[in-house]
Amino acid sequence: MARINGLACFFLVALRLVIGWHFAVEGYHKLRTHQIGKTATNTPWTSEPFFREGYGPLADWYREMLGVSDEPTLARLRDRAGNWPWIVRHEWMEYLTELSNHYGLTAEQMADVQAAFNKHSGPMMAWLEGRAAPTTTKPVAWGTVDVPQTLPARLDEYEANKERIRAIQQSEQTEFNKDVDRSELRSLKAENARNLNDILAEVDSRTVQMKKAVFEAAGLTEAQKKAGPLIEPPPPVRPIDRLNTVTMWMQLVLGGLLLVGLWTRLSSLVLASFLLQVVLIVPTLPWVSPPPGEMGHYLFVDPHVIEMVALLVLATIPTGRWFGIDALFQRRAAKKTFQELRADRIRDSLRQTAKAPI
């Protein structure tokens, strides 16, 4: 077997250090964005856009498992609960129940609350059911134009754009280093994102107006106000949020382990597995548009694949024993083994001396 010379060892250790630095800094930066919070210049990092844009063999499975698919949002806007739209029945009416139970509203107060509620629930139901067509700002070649459009029509347009996006992504027209259909793809994605965000913003705006009107109509007494504000339960923690936390700490911790040379083989293997999943979610295919912000042109092999292969190489070589904390444990284990071997030899010598004839 060929031996690795000193220069090769040096560059393999250097490879481990630069990859460890990359992951440690990336993990720290992502954690830092959450420590700072939402500001005008900072947005907490999330992997949700990455999974939404994924088109590889694992993309759909991850979207469903992590709850980042738009299907629940579309169902929330379209589903019904008996004669009521789902939002009005399971969100708005439940708010009335929570308000009444929290403050102990009287029958007279509930009548005023119901009257204020009806003024907002009627237009909301008409909008959700497509009986009202408010004006919608749509982009055109010469700018924007306001057109009346019902909510079901906007959702149908959203679904049609999704089908067109899927058709472009699965088509082989977008060839390597050519810009066929990519401008249309970007335009469709931007239009869909803007359309759905505008719809959800409209839902939130109408909900806030309803809650404000209902609360004012309740006319709380001083005794009722002592119950304090109605605190709505926080939104449930989504699987994507848990994954974000695991990803940030994994990159920081495993990158740090590569830097200090501790458990380098295991750390390299775990990070290589992480990059393999990234590649399977967003592979570099010649007929697929690259993700937003991607620089350069790649054919099946991109920086993720290169770094993954480098990590697999590091997983097979004990670089931590050449330079790192693993070397200290190795020396300690070797010293202990040498002492045990010496003690065994002494014991064997004493046994032979005792058995020797006098």
N, C-alpha and C positions, 0 to 999 in steps of 0.2 A: 504494500500500500504506500502511495506517495505521501510524503510528509509535507505539511504546510509550512512554508518558510516564514521568517519574521516579518517581511514586508506584507505578505498576504494576511497575516494575523493583524497587523496594524490597520489595514484598510477594512477588514471585516469588523473590527472593533469600532472604527470610525463610522462604518455603515450603521451599526447598532446605535451609536450615539446620535447621529443625525435623524434617524427615524424616531428614536425616543424623544428627541427635542421637538420634532414636528408634532407628535401626538400630545405631549405634555403641554405645549404652548396652545395647541388647538383646544384641548380640554379646559385649560385655565381661562382662555378667552371666552368660551361659551358659558362657563360658570360666572365669569365676571359680568356678562351681560344680564344675568339674572340677579346678581347682587345690586347692580345699578338700578334695574327696573326700567319701566317704560318711561322714556323722556323724549324730548324733541329730537335728540341726536342718537338715541339708543333704543333698540328693540330687543327684548329677550330672545335668545336663540331658540328655535324649534325646528325639528326635522320634518314637520308636517308638509311644507312645500315640496320637499324632496320626495316623500312618499306619494304625494298627489301627482307629481310629474312622472313617476316611475312607469315604465312600459315593459320591463323585463319579465321573465317567467315567474318571479316571486312577487311582483308588484301588486297584483290583485289580491293575493293571499294576505299580504301585509296590510293593505288598505282595509280589508274586512276585519282582520284581527285587531288592528289598532284603532278602528273606529274613525278613520279619516276619509271615508267614502262620503260622497255627497248624497247618497241614497237616503240616509235618515233625515237630512235636511229637506229633501224634496218630499219625502213622505209626510213630514211635519206640516208642510204647506198644502198638501193635497188630501191627506186622509180626513176621514169624518168619524165622528162619534155619534151615531144615530142621526138626528136631524141637524147636528151642529158640526161646524168645522172643528178639527182636532184642537187647534190653538185656542179657540174660544171656550171649548168644553173643558179641556184639561189644563189650561194655563190661566185664562182669565177668570173663569168661574171658581176655580180653586183659590184664586187670590181673594175673591169675595168671602169665601168660607173662612180662610185664615184671618182676614181682617175682622170678621164678626166674632170669631172665637177669641181672638187676642184682646179685643177691647170690650167684649160683652155688649154688643150693640143692641139697642132696643128695637121693637117692631117698627116704631116711627122712624128711627134712624135707618133701618134696613130698607124701608120704603123709599126714602130719599136716595140711598145708595143705589138701589135697583134702578131708579129713574135715571140717575147719572150714568149708570152702567149701560143702560139701553141706548142712550144717545151715542155711545161709542161702539157698542157691539153690533148695532145694525149696519153702519157703514163698513165695519170690519168684515162682517159676514158677506156683505155684498161684494167687497173687494176680493176675498178669498174664493168665493164661488163664481167669480167672473161676471157678476151682474153690474159691476161698475168698471169703467175703463178710464182711469186717470191718465194724464199725459205722461209720456216717458221720453226722456232725451236719448236719442239714438245717433251714433256717428254716421256721417255720410261723406261722400267724396269732397264736398265743399265745406265741411264743418260738422255741425250738429243740427238736428231738427227735432221738434217736439211732436210726437204722434200719440193719439189715444190707443192704449193697448191693455187688454185685460191680463190679470195674473196668470190664468191658465195658458193664454197665448204666449206669454213671456216664458213660462216653464217649458212649453212645447218647443219654443225656439232654442232654449237652452239644451234640451235633449237632442234636437237636430244638430246643433253645433258639436255636441259630444260625439255623435255618430260620425260626423265629418272629420273630427280630430282623430278618432280611432281609425278611420279609413286611411287617412294620410300617414299615420304612424305605422300601419301595417303594410303600406304600399312600398314597393321598391323603387318608386320614382325619385325619392330623395337620395340620390347616389352620392358616393364618397366625394367630398370636396366640391359639391355642386349645390346650388341654392334653389332647387326645384321644390315648390310648394311650402318652403319654410316660412316665407313671409305670411302666407295665408294661415299657416298653423299658429304662428305667434299672434296674429290678429284674432283668430277664433278663440284662443285661450284667454286673451285679454278681454274680449267681449263677454265671454262666459263669466269670468271672474267679476267683471264690473256689474253684469246683470244680476248675478246671485247676491253680491254684496249690497246692491241697491235694494233688492227685495227684502233682505234680512234687516237692513237699516230701516226700511219702512215698517216692518213688523215691530221692531224695537221702539220706534217713534210713536206708533199708535198705542203700544202697550204702556209706555210712560205717560202719555196723555190720559189714558183711561184710569190708571192708578192715581194720578194727581186729582182728576175730577172726582173720583169715587171717595178719596180720602177727605177732600174738602166738603163733599156733600154729607159725610157722616156727622159733622158738627160735634166733635168729641167734647164731652164735659171735662172739667178739671180732674175729676176722679178717674175718668177713663184715660186721660193723658198720662197719669202716673204709671200706667202699665209700660210706658216707654215705647220707642218706635218698633214697628213690626219688622223684625229681622228675617229676611228671606233666607232659606238654606242656600249655602254656597253650591255652585255647580259641582257635580261629581267629578272626581279625578279620572281623566280618561287614560286608557292604556298608552296613548302616544305621549302623555305627560310623564308617565313612569319610565317609558323607554328613553325619553330625553334626559332624565336624571341619570339613569344607568349609563347612557352613552357618554355624557360629560365626565362623570367620575371615572369610567373605565378608561377613557383616553388619557386623563390626567394621571391616574395611578399607574396604569401599565406603561405609559410613556416614561414616567419617573423611574419605574423598575428597570427599564432598559437603560436609562441614563446611569443609574448607580450600579448596574450589573447584578441585580438580584432576580433569581428565577427567570433568567433571560429566555430560556427555551420555551417555557410555558407562556410567558408574556408574548413572545413572538407568535406562537401558535394561535393564541386567542385573538390577537390583532389581525393576523392573516385571515382567520375565520370571519371576523368583522368585515374586512375589505371584500371577501368573497361574496357576502350578502349584498354589499353595496354594488358590486359588479352585476349580480343577478337581478337587482332591482332596476338599475340604469346601465345596461350594457352599451358598449360602443359599437353600434351596428351601422353599416354603410348606408342603409336606407332609412335611418331614423334621424330626426333633427337632434342636435346635441342639446343638453340641458342649458338653461339660461346661464350666461356667464362663462361657459366653457371656452377655453382658449386653445387654438390649434386645431388640427384635424387628425383624427385617429381612426384606425381600421382594426377593430376588435381589441387592440392593446392600447390602453390609456394609462395615465400615471397611477391609478388605483391598482391595475393589474401588475405594473412594474413593482410597486411597493409591496404588494401581496407576495409576489415571488421572492423578493428580497427578504421578507419576513420568514418565509418558509425555509430559505437558506439558513437564516440565523437560528431557526428552531432546530436545525440539525447539527449546529456547531456550538460548543461550550465557550462562547466569547466571554461570558461572565467569569469563567475560571482563568481567563487570560488577563482580564482587567475589570475588576469589580468586586462586589461583596461576596459573590459566589466563590472567588478565589480564597477569601479568608476562611470560609467554611470548609473548603477543600483542604487547605493546609492544616486546619484543626483536626479534620477527620484523618488526614494522613499521619499527623503526629500521634493521634490516639492509636491508630493501627500499628504504628511503629513501636509504641510503648507496650501494647498488648503482645506483639510478636516477641519483643525482648523478654517480657515476663514469662511467656510460654517457653522460651529457650532456657531461661534460668531454672524454671520448674523441671524441665526435662533433664537438665544437667544434674540437678539435685537428686532426681529419682535414680539416674544412672549411678551416681556416686554412692547412694544408699544401697544399691543392689550389688555394687562391686565387692569381691571377697577381700577380707582384711588379711 
